[in-house]
């Protein structure tokens, strides 16, 4: 029940946070930028006896007003941003490594990042990471197909319209965007950019932002079980608080 309640009120919480941030910026406060990501070894945090590993990856992204934002949103959707994406098809539908992998662009006033998250069975932690790198490499190297791009575009546009379909939804969007200095006109402008983005646009930004070599990777799991497999794929660094 607590989790359901949290999910129910999360949009309002984000909107309130954005409104408070807007007030702080209007008062003349400034925020330091998000530090640049520094790729390196796979960071492994030990959770002895865990039956699952928590896989998290972070990549650079652009803010909502950047000209590349709409194309990057579509690239992320094709990769892993919704149920019909490549990553979901690979490690959930085809291989059964996880139930609900997801990737998404997370925005803050100080900067934006693209975050990947999946809970995978302990015994397939290494293979799941390998397939994730494979799918990132594929989206960064090859343009999306016409059908999958159009499907992602319709999903993005439909989600945007759904968010404005009720008064409360529109109020939440208005408050959230105000935190970034955006007006309601942004919704129509962003929809137009989503509709206009081409396969070449999506391929270009995917190459810039989704290459696996640019990712920061952290895994929380049973180190004694998962480290040998991970070490065959990458240098592993142990996390120590």
C-alpha positions as CSV (number, residue, x, y, z in Angstrom):
1,X,0.0,0.0,0.0
2,X,2.8,2.4,0.8
3,X,4.5,1.8,-2.5
4,X,1.2,2.4,-4.3
5,X,0.7,5.6,-2.4
6,X,4.2,6.7,-3.3
7,X,3.6,6.1,-7.0
8,X,0.3,7.9,-6.9
9,X,1.7,11.1,-5.4
10,X,5.1,11.1,-7.1
11,X,4.1,13.4,-10.0
12,X,2.7,15.9,-7.5
13,X,5.9,15.6,-5.4
14,X,8.1,16.3,-8.5
15,X,5.9,19.3,-9.4
16,X,6.2,20.7,-5.9
17,X,10.0,20.3,-6.0
18,X,10.2,22.0,-9.4
19,X,8.1,24.9,-8.1
20,X,10.3,25.4,-5.1
21,X,13.4,25.3,-7.3
22,X,11.9,27.9,-9.6
23,X,11.2,30.1,-6.5
24,X,14.8,29.7,-5.4
25,X,16.2,30.6,-8.9
26,X,13.8,33.6,-9.1
27,X,15.3,34.8,-5.7
28,X,18.7,34.9,-7.3
29,X,20.1,31.6,-6.0
30,X,22.3,29.5,-8.4
31,X,22.9,25.8,-8.5
32,X,26.3,24.1,-9.3
33,X,26.2,22.0,-12.5
34,X,25.9,18.3,-12.4
35,X,29.5,16.9,-12.4
36,X,30.6,15.3,-15.6
37,X,30.4,11.5,-15.7
38,X,33.8,9.7,-15.7
39,X,33.6,6.2,-17.2
40,X,35.8,3.6,-15.6
41,X,35.7,0.1,-14.2
42,X,32.4,-1.6,-13.3
43,X,31.8,-0.6,-9.7
44,X,30.6,-3.6,-7.6
45,X,28.9,-3.1,-4.2
46,X,28.6,-6.3,-2.2
47,X,25.3,-7.6,-1.0
48,X,26.1,-11.1,0.3
49,X,23.4,-13.8,-0.3
50,X,21.4,-11.6,-2.7
51,X,19.3,-13.5,-5.2
52,X,19.3,-10.5,-7.5
53,X,21.7,-7.9,-8.7
54,X,20.8,-4.3,-9.1
55,X,22.3,-3.0,-12.4
56,X,22.5,0.8,-12.8
57,X,24.2,2.7,-15.6
58,X,24.4,6.5,-16.2
59,X,25.1,8.3,-19.4
60,X,25.2,12.0,-20.3
61,X,22.1,13.6,-21.6
62,X,20.8,17.1,-22.6
63,X,18.2,19.4,-21.1
64,X,14.7,19.9,-22.3
65,X,15.6,23.1,-24.3
66,X,18.5,21.6,-26.1
67,X,17.9,21.0,-29.9
68,X,19.0,17.4,-29.5
69,X,16.5,16.6,-26.7
70,X,13.6,15.3,-28.8
71,X,15.9,13.0,-30.9
72,X,17.6,11.7,-27.7
73,X,14.2,11.0,-26.2
74,X,13.3,8.9,-29.2
75,X,16.7,7.2,-29.2
76,X,16.2,6.2,-25.6
77,X,12.7,4.9,-26.3
78,X,14.0,2.7,-29.1
79,X,16.8,1.5,-26.8
80,X,15.0,0.8,-23.5
81,X,12.5,3.6,-22.6
82,X,9.3,1.6,-22.9
83,X,7.9,-2.0,-23.1
84,X,8.5,-2.4,-26.9
85,X,12.1,-1.3,-26.8
86,X,15.1,-3.3,-27.8
87,X,16.6,-3.7,-24.3
88,X,13.3,-5.0,-22.9
89,X,12.9,-7.4,-25.8
90,X,16.4,-8.7,-25.4
91,X,16.9,-9.3,-21.6
92,X,13.3,-9.7,-20.6
93,X,11.3,-11.2,-23.4
94,X,14.0,-13.2,-25.2
95,X,16.4,-14.2,-22.3
96,X,14.3,-13.8,-19.2
97,X,17.1,-12.2,-17.2
98,X,14.8,-9.6,-15.6
99,X,11.2,-8.5,-15.3
100,X,11.3,-4.8,-15.8
101,X,14.4,-3.1,-17.3
102,X,13.9,0.6,-18.0
103,X,15.9,3.6,-19.1
104,X,15.0,7.2,-19.0
105,X,16.3,10.8,-19.1
106,X,16.3,12.3,-15.7
107,X,16.2,16.1,-15.6
108,X,17.3,18.5,-12.9
109,X,17.9,22.2,-13.0
110,X,21.6,21.6,-12.6
111,X,21.8,19.1,-15.5
112,X,20.5,15.9,-17.1
113,X,21.5,12.3,-17.3
114,X,20.2,9.1,-18.9
115,X,19.7,6.3,-16.3
116,X,19.4,2.6,-17.0
117,X,18.0,0.3,-14.3
118,X,17.4,-3.4,-14.1
119,X,17.1,-6.0,-11.4
120,X,18.5,-9.3,-12.7
121,X,18.9,-12.8,-11.4
122,X,22.3,-13.2,-9.6
123,X,23.5,-16.0,-11.9
124,X,23.0,-14.0,-15.1
125,X,24.5,-10.7,-13.9
126,X,27.4,-10.9,-16.3
127,X,25.3,-11.9,-19.3
128,X,22.8,-9.2,-18.6
129,X,25.5,-6.6,-18.5
130,X,27.0,-7.9,-21.8
131,X,23.6,-7.7,-23.5
132,X,23.1,-4.2,-22.2
133,X,26.4,-3.1,-23.7
134,X,25.4,-4.8,-26.9
135,X,22.1,-2.9,-27.2
136,X,23.8,0.4,-26.3
137,X,26.4,-0.3,-29.0
138,X,23.7,-1.2,-31.5
139,X,21.7,2.0,-31.0
140,X,24.9,4.1,-31.0
141,X,26.1,2.5,-34.3
142,X,23.1,1.8,-36.5
143,X,20.1,4.0,-37.4
144,X,16.7,2.7,-36.0
145,X,14.3,1.1,-38.5
146,X,11.5,3.1,-39.8
147,X,8.8,1.1,-38.1
148,X,10.5,1.1,-34.6
149,X,11.2,4.8,-34.8
150,X,7.6,5.6,-35.7
151,X,6.3,3.4,-32.9
152,X,8.6,5.2,-30.4
153,X,7.5,8.5,-31.8
154,X,3.8,7.7,-31.4
155,X,4.4,6.5,-27.9
156,X,6.2,9.8,-27.0
157,X,3.5,12.0,-28.5
158,X,0.7,9.9,-26.9
159,X,2.4,10.1,-23.5
160,X,2.7,13.9,-23.9
161,X,-1.0,14.2,-24.8
162,X,-2.0,11.9,-21.9
163,X,-0.2,14.1,-19.5
164,X,-2.3,17.1,-20.5
165,X,-5.6,15.2,-20.7
166,X,-6.7,16.2,-17.2
167,X,-6.7,19.4,-15.2
168,X,-4.5,17.9,-12.5
169,X,-2.1,16.5,-15.1
170,X,-1.8,19.8,-16.9
171,X,-1.2,21.6,-13.5
172,X,1.6,19.1,-12.7
173,X,3.2,19.7,-16.0
174,X,2.9,23.5,-15.8
175,X,4.5,23.5,-12.3
176,X,7.3,21.1,-13.3
177,X,8.2,23.0,-16.4
178,X,8.1,26.3,-14.5
179,X,11.0,24.9,-12.5
180,X,13.1,25.0,-15.6
181,X,11.9,28.4,-16.8
182,X,9.6,26.9,-19.4
183,X,6.1,28.0,-20.4
184,X,3.2,25.9,-21.7
185,X,4.2,26.8,-25.2
186,X,7.1,24.3,-24.7
187,X,4.7,21.4,-24.9
188,X,3.6,22.2,-28.5
189,X,7.2,23.0,-29.5
190,X,8.5,19.7,-28.1
191,X,5.7,17.8,-29.8
192,X,6.7,19.4,-33.1
193,X,10.3,18.5,-32.6
194,X,9.3,14.9,-31.8
195,X,7.2,14.7,-35.0
196,X,10.0,16.2,-37.1
197,X,13.0,14.1,-35.9
198,X,14.4,11.8,-38.6
199,X,16.2,8.5,-38.3
200,X,19.4,10.3,-39.1
201,X,18.8,12.7,-36.2
202,X,18.2,9.8,-33.8
203,X,21.3,8.0,-35.0
204,X,23.5,11.0,-34.6
205,X,22.5,11.8,-31.0
206,X,22.6,8.1,-30.1
207,X,26.2,8.0,-31.2
208,X,26.9,11.0,-29.1
209,X,25.2,10.0,-25.9
210,X,24.5,6.2,-25.8
211,X,27.8,4.7,-26.7
212,X,28.6,2.0,-24.0
213,X,32.1,3.3,-23.5
214,X,30.6,6.5,-22.1
215,X,28.6,4.8,-19.4
216,X,29.2,4.7,-15.7
217,X,28.2,1.2,-14.4
218,X,27.4,0.2,-10.8
219,X,26.2,-3.2,-9.7
220,X,24.8,-4.1,-6.3
221,X,24.9,-7.9,-5.7
222,X,26.5,-10.9,-4.2
223,X,30.1,-10.2,-5.1
224,X,31.4,-13.7,-4.4
225,X,29.0,-15.0,-7.1
226,X,28.9,-12.3,-9.7
227,X,32.5,-11.0,-9.7
228,X,34.1,-13.8,-11.7
229,X,31.7,-13.4,-14.5
230,X,32.0,-9.6,-14.5
231,X,35.8,-9.8,-14.4
232,X,35.7,-11.6,-17.7
233,X,34.0,-8.6,-19.2
234,X,35.6,-5.6,-17.5
235,X,37.9,-4.4,-14.8
236,X,35.9,-4.5,-11.5
237,X,36.3,-2.0,-8.7
238,X,34.8,-2.8,-5.3
239,X,32.7,0.0,-3.7
240,X,33.7,0.8,-0.1
241,X,31.6,3.3,1.8
